[in-house]
Amino acid sequence: MDLTVNFVRSGAKLVRLGGVLAQSSIIKRGHGRVWKIINQYSCSTSLSTLSYPETVKNINEDKKSLYTTRTHTCGELTSKDAGSKVCLKGWIQYNRKKFLVLRDAYGMTQVLLEEVGGDMQKILDGLTLESVIEVKGEVILRPKDQVNNKMISGDIEIKALSIRVLGAAPSQMPLQIKENKMPTEDTRMKYRYLYLRYPHMQKMLRLRSQLFHSMREFLIQHHFVDVETPTLFRKTPGGAQEFVVPTQIPDHFYSLVQSPQQFKQLLMVGGLDRYFQIARCYRDETVRHDRQPEFTQLDIELSFVDRKSIIKLIEELLNFCWPSEEERPDIPFPQMTYHDAMLNYGSDKPDLRFQSKICDVTHLISPQKMGSNPLNVSSELSARAIVFSKAASICKKENLKEIIKEATKNTSSINLFLIPIKKNQDIKNSLKNVLTVEEIDKIANELKVEEGDLFGFCFGKNQDVLKVLGLTRVLTADALEANGFTVREPNNCFLWVVDFPLFEENDDGSLLSAHHPFTQPHPDDLQLLGTEPLKVRGLHYDLVLNGSEIGGGSIRISDAHLQKYILHDLLHLDTSTLQHLIDALSLGCPPHGGIALGLDRLVSMMTGVKSIREVIAFPKGLRGKDPMAGAPAPLTREDAATYKLPFNHGKSS
């Protein structure tokens, strides 16, 4: 049978994506925007209002039960279905003897049990919450005083005629699926498959899926080709720590790719022109709330492109696929140089939802005379300050001490003060041992410090001062908001950071790549490569959202001689491991560039959750462990022998 017959409706069409027929989500074009539809997920309690705009009835609404043995879901029946005979299947959310509430992936429906008796009543009496059942019955209207407007199906109920148990659950479950009774983090990780039943997790994963679909749709419409690249590769010099994978060839290992960087460049050499991939990537790094050892990124590469074009592409992509019409970002996004970001915000990913800037006050004081012990740091010494207006009484003294401790823990040469100015004399009393009264007055006047402000002051080596005050800025904003004080604007704030330095300096004076060693130097700085490499900017760009980096990319080196010079002469890396790439660049390579967006982090920021674990079906926990399955697991004697690895008898399994 022609599949088109099942899908065609007025105002819709079919498109072919990756060889599979799928319904186009395009329903209207206007003002340069493409509006999209997704199946709305509904439940009695919604934890998020984030949803794709729906301007017409979803033509797929009656397809959720296609290819299943039910007639409807628990989230679609309404008063218009009264009198219909239906078959629902799902989990028991509540059991009140005379009625129960059935839940599935789409919502909840109330089931009336008055018509069920005899042997069936005995089965009902033994049913436990979270058991999976089949209900056959008739849709009837609820009494008007029992209508629940919080549920899509709140104006009807099912008069059960038969009930069948499909999967019984024990009376004592590891966790109960109730939004007002959230399990601990350890329980959520150990019983992840149960935690996925929560309506908010169902909605997260569906939104994630629709976002990926929309990204693919946009890119394919713009003639990008979805190409899968290998996961097993060889170790890349520099960059993050990689996972190694043993092979049956003695002393030979694969590495799991930390990104498809080399492959996408080779695809450009191969003439593919426009590539993308929703790629799985791996880095053996410490797990944090915004970092996982395995993660997903949208990987993009184009030939014959410049920085301006890639920035425009990503802005239009995000504008197209953003899930909320009300929060759809305005484009173009603002841009800021790395130099200005560090100077004003002490960070290369500044959060611009609040405007407390770092101010240079070095010119107002005599830094060499600060304190009883003069500092001998020559011209690198600086003094900088930051003001949080009307925040003096918000944080407790203990909060401020914690901020100072956290902000300065990685440096021993920084002096940081956080001073709540409840009276004008407070700033003078706090700084009298490091500044004169005249200097304090100059600073207060220039920064327009007033009673009621929270004042931060820091002095030391310039780069350290900037980083410490940048961290202080964010930690203080967090602490103020934790105490109910509004600091950040509610709207999302995108920012492009550009003109990064191409290199950074190691403690031993050697160079390392600020981004990666394949980044093209800025054409205006090429003459400095051999003499002053630390002054060379790279054609690298980061996309920042609300103070978090969600994407980064660069224009690539497309000249083999320049690539080898940077790898060998400047970074002192072994080029033999990259000879395949250098050879490719010498065989007619087009100018090219690209970017990668961190999708786990992007989805978490779209939905407002603090940890990316909440938008991943099966994430890793602390130290990269999986409490559910017990991974990683000890090596067995048999596997050790197969891969020619030493076997530790004390760790046998």
N, C-alpha and C positions, 0 to 999 in steps of 0.2 A: 504494500500500500504506500502511496506517496505521502511522506511525512508532512508535506506542505498542507494537506487537507486538514490535519489536526491543529495546525498552528495559526493559519491565516485568519485575521480578524480585520475589521475596518480600521484603517489608520496604522497598521503594523506591517512589517515585512520580515522575511527571513534573510539572514546573512550566513555565510559559511566562514567559521572561525576554526583554523587549524584542521580543516577537513571534516568538521562536525557541524551539522545543521543546528542553528540556534536562533532564537527569536531576537530580532534587533530591539534594543531598548530605546531607540530613537523614536520620539513621538512628536516632537515639535522643534523647529529651529526658529530662533528669533533673537535679534539684538546680538548676534554673534555667539550665542550660547546654545548648547544642546542639553535639553532637559531629559532626565532619565527616570525610569521607574524601577523599583524593586518590590518584591513581595514584602509587605509590611509584617513584621513579627509582632504579635500582640500577646499580652498576658495581663493578668489582673493587676499586677504591680509593675510599672515600668521604671527602671532605674536610670534611663537615659531618654532624652527627647530626640537624640540624633537619629535621623532617618533620611532616606533619599526623597526628594520632592515627588509627590504623586498628584498629577493634575487631571488624570482621567482614571477610570476604573481599571485596575490591573487585569489585563486580559489573560493572565496566567493563573488567576485566583482559583479556577476550577481544575487546575492541573496538579495541585499538590497531592492528590490522591491517585493520580494516574500511575499505573504500574504497581499498585498496591491492592490489598484485599479489603481495604476500608472504603467507605463511600465519601466520607468527609473528614476533615481535621477537627480538632477541638477549638479552633480559632476562627471559624468562618460561618457557622450557622447563626441565623438571625430570625426575626419574626416572619420574614418572607418565606422561610422554609417550614412554617407551621403545617402540620399534617403529613410531612414527608416521612417515609420509612428510611432509617439510616443505620449505618454500622460504623462505630467509632472504636478506636484502639489507643490505649495509652496507659499512663501511670496513675495510680490513685493518689491524689494530693490530699484529700480529706475524706473521712468516712464517718458520717453522722447517723448511721443506722437506717434512717428513713430516706436519706439521699447521700450521694457521694459526689465529689468533684474529680473529674478526669482531666489529666494534663498530658499534652504532647508537645512537640517542638514548636507549635504554632499558637498555643493558648490553652484555655481551660473551658470546660463545659460541665454544667451541673446535670447529674443523672438522678431521676426520681425512682425510688425502689418500691413504691407501694404495690405495683402489679406483680412483683416477684415473690413467690412463696414456696412452700414445700422444701424439697431437697435443695433448691437454689438458695433459699434463705439460710440454710446451714453453711453453704459455701460462703455466702456474704458475711456471715458472722465471724468466719475465720480469716477474712481478708485483712491484710496488713497494708499500711501505707507503703507506697512505692512498688506494690505488686503491679504487674502488667496484665490488663484484662481487655476483653472484647465485649462491647455493649451493643446489642441490637435493640432498636426501639423506635418510638415515634416522637417527632418534634412537636412540643406543645408550648403554648404561651405561658409565661409565669404570671401569677397574680400581680396586679399593678403595684402592690405594696412590697413585693419581693424582687422587683427589677433592680439589677446591679449595673449601673451605668459605667462602671470601671472595666467591665468585660465586654468584648465584642458580642459574645453570646449571652449577655446579661439579661436579655428580654425573653429568653426561651430556656427550656430544659428538655431533657430526653426522658420520656416515660419508658423505662427499661422493660423489655419483654423477655430478654434472655441475656445472661452474663456468662462468659467463659474465661477461666483463668489461663493466661498464656505464659506467665512467668511469676511465680510467687516470690515474695521477699520476706526475710526474717522479721520478727517483731522488733528486734534490736538492730537497727541499722547503724553503720559507722557515723552517718550524718543524716539529718533530715533536710529535705529540700524546702526550706522556708527562708524567704528573703530577710526576715527580721531575726534570724538565728544563724548568723554566718559562722562557719567552722573556723578553727585556727588555721594558720598557714601550713603547719605540719600535716594536719588532717586533709586539707585541700590538695596537698601534693601527693600524699600516700594513696588517697582514694580519688584520684583525678577524674576517673570515668564517672564517678557519682557527682563530683562538683560540676561537671559539664552539663548536668541536668538543670542547674539553676537557670531561670529565664534570662538573667543578665549575661551569662556566659553564652547561651544560645544566640542572643542578639549580637554579642561581640563577634562571634565567629561568622555569623551571616553578614554582618557589615564588612568584616575583613574580606570575605569571599567576594562580595559585590564590588568593593574597592578594587580588588585585583582584576575582576572582570572589566570594570570600566577603564582601568589603565591599559589593559590589553586591547580593548575596543578602540580607544583613542589612538594608540600607537599603530595598530594594524590599519586603521583608516588613513594614517599618514605614511603608509608604505614601509613601516618597520617590519623586520623579519624576526620571528621568535626562534632562537637557536639555543639548543641545550649544549652546554660545554662540560668537559669532564670534571668530576669531583676528585678523582685520584690523579695527582700530579707530582711534581718534584718540588723540593724545598726552594722557596724564593729568598734570595739574600735580602736582608733588611726587613723592615715591617714587623708585624705582630708574630708572637710565638705560634707555631703551627702544630697540629696534631700529626703524628707519624703513624703509618699503617704498615705493619710487617708483611713481607711476602715470603713465599717458599724458596726464593733465591737467597742464600745466606748473605747476611749483612747488607741487604738491599731493602729500602723502605720507600713507600709512597708518602706524600704529604697530602692532607686534605686542604683544598684550596681555601685561602682566606678571602679571595674574591676571584672572579673570572678575568682579572685585569689583562694578563698576557693573551688569553684566548680572544678577547674581544678586539684587541689591537691586531692580532693575526687575521681575524675575520675582515678587518678593514683592508689589510694587505691583500686578502683573497678577493677583494672587489665586492663584498656584500653590501657596502654603502650605508645601510641602516640596520642596526641590530638592537634587539632587546631581549631580556630574559628575566623572569622572576626566579632568582637564583638562591640556592641554599649555600651558605658560606660558614666557615669554621675558624675559630680562633681560640687558642688555649690560653684564655685570660681569666682573671678573677670575675666571678659572677657578681653583678650588681643589680639594682632595681631596673636599670635601663640597659643591661648588657647580658647576653646569653652566649655560651660557647658555640652554639649553632643558631644561625639567624637567617632571616630572609631579606633580600634587597632587590629593588628594581634596578637592573643593570642596563645601561644605554650607551651606545657608541655610534658616532656618525663620521663619515668622511666629508672633506671639504667644508669644514665648519669653523666658526670662531666662538669665542666666549659669549658674545652677545647673543648669538643664535641659540646656543644651548640654554642660556638663561631664559630666553623667550619660550623655548619648547617646554621647559619644566613648569613655568608659570601657567601656560595654557593647559598643560596636562592636569595640574592640580586644580585649576579653576573648573575644568570639565568634570572631574571625578569627585570633587568634594561632596560629602554626603548630606550636608545641610544647606539648603538654599539661603537661609538667614545668615549663616556663618561663612558663606562662600567668600574666599579671599579676593580682595580687589587686586588687580594687576595693572601695571608692573609693581613688583616688590621693591622697596627701597634698597639701596646699596651703600656699603660702607667699606672703606679700606681697612686692612688689618691694623695698620698704624693707628688710625683714628679709634678703632674699637678698643685696642689696648690702652690708648692714652685716656679715653673718656670713661671706659667701663672695666678696664683691667681684665678683659676676657676676649678671646677670639670668637665667642658665641654669646654676645650680650643679650640680655633680656630687656627689650625696649618697652615692655608693658609698664615700666615705671622709670622715671627720668632722673633719679638721683645719680648725678655724674661725679666722677672723680675730678677734683680740681687741684692743679699744681700751685702750691704756695711757697715753693723753694725760694723764689725771688723776694719773698717778704721777710725772710729770716736769715740768720747766719748759721748754716747747718754745722760748720766745723766747731762751733762753740756750744752745741746742744748738750745739755746735761753736764754733770761733774766730770765725766770722762770723755774728753774730746774724741770725735770719730775721725779716723784717718782714711777716708774713702775717696778722696779727690773729687773730681767733677761728677762721678757716678752717683754721689749722694743726692737724694731728693726728698722733699717733704710734700705730702699730698693729703687732701682732706675730702670728706664726704658728709653731706647733711641729709638727715631724714626729718622732714618738716613735721612738727607737732607730734613727735613720737617719743618724747622724753619719758613719759610716765607709763608707757605700754609694757616694756620689758622689765623683768626683775633683774637685780644685780647678778644673780646666778646665771640668768640667760646670757647676759653680756660677757661674763667671764668664760662661758662655754664657747661663745662665738670667737672670742680672742684666742682661746686655746686651739680651736679647730683651724682657724685661719692662719695661724703662725706655726703650726706643728712641723712643717717641713722646712723651716728656716730658723736659724738662730741669730741672725743679724738684723732683725726687724723689731722696731718698737711700735706697738699698736695701742691706741687708746680709743675707747668708746665711752663718751661722756654724755649722760642725760642732763641737759641744761634746764633745770627747774628754776634756777636763779642765775642771773648774768655772771655772778661771781664763781659759779661752778666750773666754768671752763678755765678760769685763771687758777683756781685752786688745784685743778687736775694737771695742768701743764706747767706750773710754776718752776718745776725742777728741770725743765728742758727748754723753755722759752722765756723770754723777757715779757713783761707786761705789755710793752709797746708792740712786740711782735704778735702777741695774742690778740691785741686790739686790731691790728692790721688785718689779720686773718678773718676775724669775726666780721669786720666791716666789709671786706671784699666778698665774703660768702653770704653776707646778710643773715648771719646767725642770730636767732631770736630765742627768747625764753620759750621753753616748751619743745625745742628741737633736740634731736639726738645727733650728736656730733662725733664723727670719726676722724682720727688724726694718725698718720703713720709716717715714719721716716726711716731711711736706710738706703741700701743700694736700689737704684731706680727700678730695674726690672722686677726685683723682689717686692718692692712697695706696690707696684701696679698689680701684681698677681695677688698679693695679700688683700689689698683693698677691693679687688674684683671679687674675691671669694667672700670677703666681709659684707660687701653689698648684697650678695644673694642670701647669705646666711641670716643677715639682719632682716631682710624682707620676709624670709620664711618665718623667723621668730615673731615678728610683728603680726603677721597674718595668723599665726597659731594662737595669738592672744586677742584675735578679733579685730585687729586694726587693718583697714583696707590699704594696700600698697599698690598692687598690680591692677591695671585695667582689665576688664573681663574679656575683651576681644583678643583673638589670636593676632600675633605680631610676627610676620615673616621678615627676614632680612637676608640679603646676600652679602657675604664678606668676601672681598677680593683683594688682590695684590698681596698675597702672603709672601714671606721670604721663601726663597727656594731651598735654603739650607738653614739648619740650626747648628750650634756648636756644642760638642760633647765636653764633659769636664776635662778631658785630656787635650782639648784643643782641636780634635779632629772634627770633620764635618759629618752630618747625617741629613737625610732628606726630611724636610718639613712635612711633605705629603707622601710622595713615593718617588723613586728615582727615574720614573718615566715622564715626569712633568716638564713641559717645555718652558725654558727660561723666558722671561719677558723680553721682547725684542729690543726695548730701549736699554736693557741692562746687559746685553750679551758681551759687551766689551769689558765688563767687570769680572767675568767668570774666572779668568786666570790670575787676577790681581786682588780683587776684593769680593770673593764669592758670597760673603755674608750680607753684602748689600744688594745682591741680585734678587729680584722678585720673580715669582713663578706665575704662570698662567693657571693658577689654581683658584677654585671658588667653592665656598661652602654655603649651604642653605641652612639658615637657623630659624627655628620656630620656638618662640617663648623661652629663649635661653638655652635651647638644646639643639645640637647639630642633627639634622635629619637627612642631610645629603651632602655629598662632596664629589668634586670631579676636577678635571683639568684638560687643557689642550695638551696632547702628548708630543713627545719628541718623535719626529718622523725621519730624522737623519741619522744614519748608522754611525757616522764619525762622531757626531755630538753625543749620541747615547753612550758610546764606548768611552769617550773622554770623561763624561760625568761619572760613569760607573767605576772606571779604572783609575783615572788620574785624580779625581776630586774625592770620591767616596771610598776609594781603595777596596773595592769589592772584587771578588773573583768572577770575572766575566764569562768563564767557561760554562757556568750553570745557566747563562742567558744567551749563549751563542746562537741558539735557534732564533731568538727574537732579533738580535743584531743582524744576522744574515737576512732575515725577512725585511728589515728596514732598508737594506742595501739593494733590494731587488724590485724597486719601483713601488715605493710606499706613498699613498696619498696623505696629505695633512689630515689629521683626525683628532677627535676629542670626545669626551663622554662624561658620564656622571653616574652615581649610584645613590638611590634613596633607601634609607633604612626603614623598611615597611613595618616591622614590629614596633619601633619607636613612634612612627608616624600614626599608626592606628591607636596606640595608647594615648597619644596627645589629642587625637580626634575625639576619643571617648572620655577623656578626662581622668583616666586611671593613673595611679602613681607608678605601678610596676608593669613592665612589659609581659610578665608572667600571666597577667590577667587577659591578654589578648592572644595567647598562644595555647593551643589545645593541650600539648604535653611538654611543658617547659622543664628545664633543669632547675634544681634547687641550689642551695649553698654548696660551694666547692664543685659545682658542676655535676652533682649527684642526682639520680632519679630515685626518690624514696619509694615510688610505686613498684618498680621492677628490680630495684637493687643494682642498677648500673651506675658506674662501671663495676664489673665483677672480677674476682680473682682469676688469674690464668690457670687453666688446668694443665696437668702434666702432658696430656695428649696434644693440646694446642701448642705448648712450648716446644715439643718435639717436632711438630709439623713446621713451625716457623723458625726452627733452629735458635730458640731463645733460651736463656738460662731459666731454670725452674727453682723458685724459692719454696722449699718444702714447708716452711712455716706458714705460707699463705695458700696452701693447696685447698681445693674445693672438692 
